[in-house]
Amino acid sequence: MRAVILDLDALTDLECDGHRVVFNAAFAAHGLPIRWSVPRYRQLLTLRDERQRVVAELRKRCVGTECDVLTEMLADEICATKAMMFEEMILDVGLAPRQGLVDLVMDAFAAGIPVCVVTRGRRSWAEALVRQLVGDGLVETIVTADDVMSADPTEAYQLALRELGVSPQQAIAISGSAAGLRTATSAGLATILVGGDVAAPRDVAAAAAIRADYAGAEPLGIATCERLLTQWWTSKPAKTPSAA
């Protein structure tokens, strides 16, 4: 193993402790008596994107035949407000690293194995957040939305591999969500799911391991990552050579 690639959700519960908090502030800014709890927000995460989640919440609370038109307009306004507030608030909401994360990053640093973080967020706030969560000088590179040219979510991982100079077989990915797990495995990476909700049985089958956090009886260190990487690639069926 020559690299560890984490998505930003693997560092902290960015959805529930970050995006949810900013959305609640956006609702308040629009004078709406809506405050998402963690359980309610986790329910809404089954929907594909933020706008759908806002629309679903507004429709649940709306009465009247004209509701749909008003709901769509209001959802756009709320999402715009949230996007504007996010960069201003995200470093001040008190995000904490997942339990045991810093130990893994320090273990990788001591072993000379570079760590990369990939995110769909902008560099303007993501870089500062990574430093806030794990400290300075411990992450080799950060790939953000500013660095990729297409909407293909796997491109960030492909760019990370190129910048690290490694193949998928030489790196382990760690994701903090089922969606991130699917993206990383689609990029050809053995992927550990940490702290994320498993959305479907296929996610369990695809993961190299599923863990509540990085700590526990067997902390997730570099030796464990190397073992899981080997096991994942060993378990993949060999490709049958095509006939000449």
VMD Tcl script that draws the C-alpha trace (Angstrom):
set ca {
  {0.00 0.00 0.00}
  {1.39 3.36 -1.05}
  {-1.43 5.82 -0.32}
  {-4.59 6.50 1.70}
  {-7.38 8.51 0.06}
  {-10.17 9.85 2.28}
  {-13.27 11.76 1.30}
  {-14.12 14.76 3.45}
  {-17.05 12.91 5.05}
  {-14.55 10.34 6.35}
  {-12.87 13.08 8.39}
  {-16.02 14.32 10.15}
  {-19.80 13.97 10.00}
  {-20.01 16.85 7.54}
  {-23.63 16.18 6.61}
  {-25.25 16.10 10.05}
  {-22.86 18.37 11.93}
  {-22.16 20.76 9.06}
  {-24.73 20.94 6.26}
  {-27.68 20.31 8.61}
  {-26.61 23.13 10.93}
  {-26.23 25.61 8.07}
  {-29.60 24.60 6.61}
  {-31.23 25.29 9.97}
  {-29.66 28.76 9.89}
  {-30.97 29.26 6.34}
  {-34.50 28.26 7.40}
  {-34.28 30.79 10.24}
  {-33.05 33.48 7.84}
  {-36.23 32.94 5.80}
  {-38.40 33.12 8.91}
  {-39.40 29.47 8.71}
  {-40.10 27.43 11.88}
  {-38.11 24.46 10.56}
  {-35.22 22.95 12.47}
  {-33.93 19.61 11.21}
  {-32.98 17.14 13.93}
  {-30.24 14.58 13.26}
  {-32.76 11.69 12.85}
  {-34.92 13.74 10.45}
  {-31.91 14.83 8.42}
  {-30.69 11.24 8.15}
  {-34.09 10.28 6.75}
  {-33.81 13.02 4.13}
  {-30.33 11.88 3.11}
  {-31.98 9.05 1.19}
  {-33.01 11.71 -1.33}
  {-30.49 12.47 -4.05}
  {-29.64 16.12 -3.46}
  {-30.15 19.06 -1.13}
  {-32.91 20.70 -3.15}
  {-35.01 17.52 -3.10}
  {-34.61 17.38 0.68}
  {-35.80 20.95 1.11}
  {-38.73 20.41 -1.26}
  {-39.75 17.26 0.63}
  {-39.71 19.13 3.94}
  {-41.70 22.08 2.59}
  {-44.30 19.81 0.96}
  {-44.71 17.91 4.20}
  {-45.64 21.18 5.93}
  {-47.62 22.79 3.09}
  {-51.41 22.84 2.56}
  {-53.26 24.11 -0.52}
  {-53.45 23.65 -4.27}
  {-50.94 26.43 -4.99}
  {-48.39 24.85 -2.70}
  {-46.25 23.15 -5.36}
  {-45.39 26.33 -7.25}
  {-44.57 28.22 -4.07}
  {-42.60 25.29 -2.71}
  {-40.34 25.09 -5.76}
  {-39.61 28.81 -5.64}
  {-38.99 28.84 -1.90}
  {-36.73 25.77 -2.11}
  {-34.52 27.55 -4.64}
  {-34.28 30.59 -2.38}
  {-33.43 28.50 0.70}
  {-30.73 26.52 -1.14}
  {-29.20 29.75 -2.45}
  {-29.15 31.21 1.06}
  {-27.63 28.03 2.46}
  {-24.89 28.01 -0.21}
  {-24.04 31.62 0.62}
  {-23.96 30.95 4.38}
  {-22.06 27.66 4.20}
  {-18.59 29.03 3.50}
  {-19.06 31.72 6.15}
  {-20.21 29.27 8.84}
  {-18.56 25.89 8.23}
  {-15.32 26.60 10.08}
  {-17.25 27.86 13.14}
  {-19.88 25.14 13.68}
  {-17.57 23.04 15.83}
  {-16.91 20.09 13.52}
  {-14.81 17.43 15.24}
  {-12.65 14.70 13.67}
  {-14.10 11.20 13.80}
  {-12.81 9.19 16.73}
  {-9.39 7.72 15.94}
  {-8.93 9.64 12.66}
  {-5.91 11.64 13.80}
  {-4.20 8.45 15.01}
  {-4.57 6.92 11.54}
  {-3.21 10.03 9.82}
  {-0.26 10.15 12.23}
  {0.37 6.43 11.64}
  {0.43 7.01 7.89}
  {2.78 9.98 8.29}
  {5.17 7.91 10.43}
  {5.11 5.11 7.83}
  {5.85 7.52 4.97}
  {2.48 6.80 3.31}
  {0.87 9.94 1.84}
  {-2.70 10.85 2.72}
  {-5.01 12.59 0.23}
  {-8.45 14.11 0.81}
  {-11.05 14.39 -1.96}
  {-14.15 16.55 -1.74}
  {-16.95 17.97 -3.87}
  {-16.50 21.22 -1.95}
  {-14.54 24.30 -2.93}
  {-10.89 24.74 -2.01}
  {-11.67 28.13 -0.43}
  {-13.15 26.37 2.63}
  {-12.21 22.70 2.28}
  {-8.47 23.25 2.66}
  {-8.95 25.22 5.88}
  {-11.37 22.61 7.23}
  {-8.91 19.78 6.61}
  {-6.24 21.70 8.54}
  {-8.73 22.34 11.34}
  {-9.56 18.64 11.62}
  {-6.15 16.96 11.27}
  {-3.54 19.72 11.59}
  {-0.94 21.18 9.25}
  {1.45 19.18 7.10}
  {-0.15 15.75 7.50}
  {-2.19 15.66 4.27}
  {-0.15 15.37 1.08}
  {-2.77 16.73 -1.32}
  {-6.41 17.83 -1.43}
  {-8.55 17.40 -4.55}
  {-11.56 19.72 -4.63}
  {-14.38 20.64 -7.00}
  {-12.11 23.39 -8.35}
  {-9.68 20.76 -9.67}
  {-12.04 18.56 -11.71}
  {-13.44 19.35 -15.14}
  {-16.46 17.04 -15.39}
  {-19.51 16.07 -13.38}
  {-18.22 12.49 -13.05}
  {-17.63 12.05 -9.29}
  {-14.94 9.42 -9.90}
  {-12.73 12.00 -11.60}
  {-11.61 13.35 -8.22}
  {-10.27 9.92 -7.28}
  {-8.60 9.46 -10.64}
  {-6.90 12.84 -10.23}
  {-5.84 11.92 -6.69}
  {-4.23 8.71 -7.96}
  {-2.36 10.63 -10.65}
  {-1.12 13.26 -8.21}
  {0.02 10.56 -5.78}
  {1.62 8.53 -8.58}
  {-0.07 5.27 -7.56}
  {-2.44 2.75 -9.13}
  {-5.81 1.77 -7.61}
  {-4.23 -1.48 -6.41}
  {-1.73 0.52 -4.33}
  {-4.21 2.74 -2.46}
  {-7.01 2.29 0.04}
  {-9.97 4.69 0.08}
  {-11.96 5.59 3.18}
  {-15.44 7.10 2.87}
  {-17.87 8.52 5.40}
  {-21.06 7.81 3.44}
  {-22.66 5.08 1.37}
  {-22.71 7.43 -1.63}
  {-18.98 8.08 -1.20}
  {-18.37 4.34 -0.93}
  {-20.08 3.78 -4.26}
  {-18.06 6.56 -5.91}
  {-14.72 5.29 -4.63}
  {-15.42 1.68 -5.59}
  {-16.57 2.86 -9.03}
  {-13.13 4.43 -9.36}
  {-11.65 0.97 -8.78}
  {-10.55 1.49 -5.18}
  {-10.84 -0.85 -2.22}
  {-12.92 1.25 0.15}
  {-13.58 1.24 3.89}
  {-16.85 2.81 5.06}
  {-16.48 4.67 8.36}
  {-19.47 6.05 10.22}
  {-21.79 6.13 7.20}
  {-25.26 4.70 6.87}
  {-25.40 1.65 4.61}
  {-28.14 2.25 2.06}
  {-28.31 -1.16 0.38}
  {-26.96 -4.72 0.70}
  {-24.73 -4.09 -2.33}
  {-22.85 -1.49 -0.27}
  {-21.99 -4.14 2.32}
  {-20.69 -6.45 -0.40}
  {-18.67 -3.68 -2.07}
  {-16.92 -2.39 1.05}
  {-13.53 -3.66 2.15}
  {-14.83 -3.10 5.71}
  {-17.57 -1.19 7.52}
  {-16.76 0.48 10.82}
  {-18.41 2.90 13.24}
  {-15.19 4.92 13.55}
  {-11.40 4.58 13.41}
  {-11.04 3.56 17.05}
  {-12.48 0.55 18.87}
  {-10.98 -2.78 19.89}
  {-8.93 -2.88 16.69}
  {-8.04 0.72 15.75}
  {-7.89 1.38 12.03}
  {-4.15 1.83 11.53}
  {-1.92 1.39 8.51}
  {-1.32 -2.32 9.20}
  {-5.08 -2.99 9.22}
  {-5.57 -0.92 6.06}
  {-2.87 -2.93 4.28}
  {-4.50 -6.19 5.33}
  {-7.94 -5.04 4.14}
  {-6.49 -3.82 0.84}
  {-4.88 -7.20 0.19}
  {-8.02 -9.11 1.17}
  {-10.23 -6.97 -1.09}
  {-8.08 -7.44 -4.18}
  {-7.57 -11.14 -3.44}
  {-11.32 -11.66 -3.24}
  {-11.95 -10.05 -6.65}
  {-12.44 -12.67 -9.39}
  {-9.61 -12.80 -11.90}
  {-10.46 -11.58 -15.38}
  {-10.57 -14.31 -18.02}
  {-8.28 -13.47 -20.98}
  {-10.23 -12.81 -24.15}
  {-9.80 -15.20 -27.06}
  {-7.32 -14.15 -29.73}
}
mol new
graphics top color blue
foreach p $ca { graphics top sphere $p radius 0.5 }
foreach p [lrange $ca 0 end-1] q [lrange $ca 1 end] { graphics top cylinder $p $q radius 0.2 }
display resetview
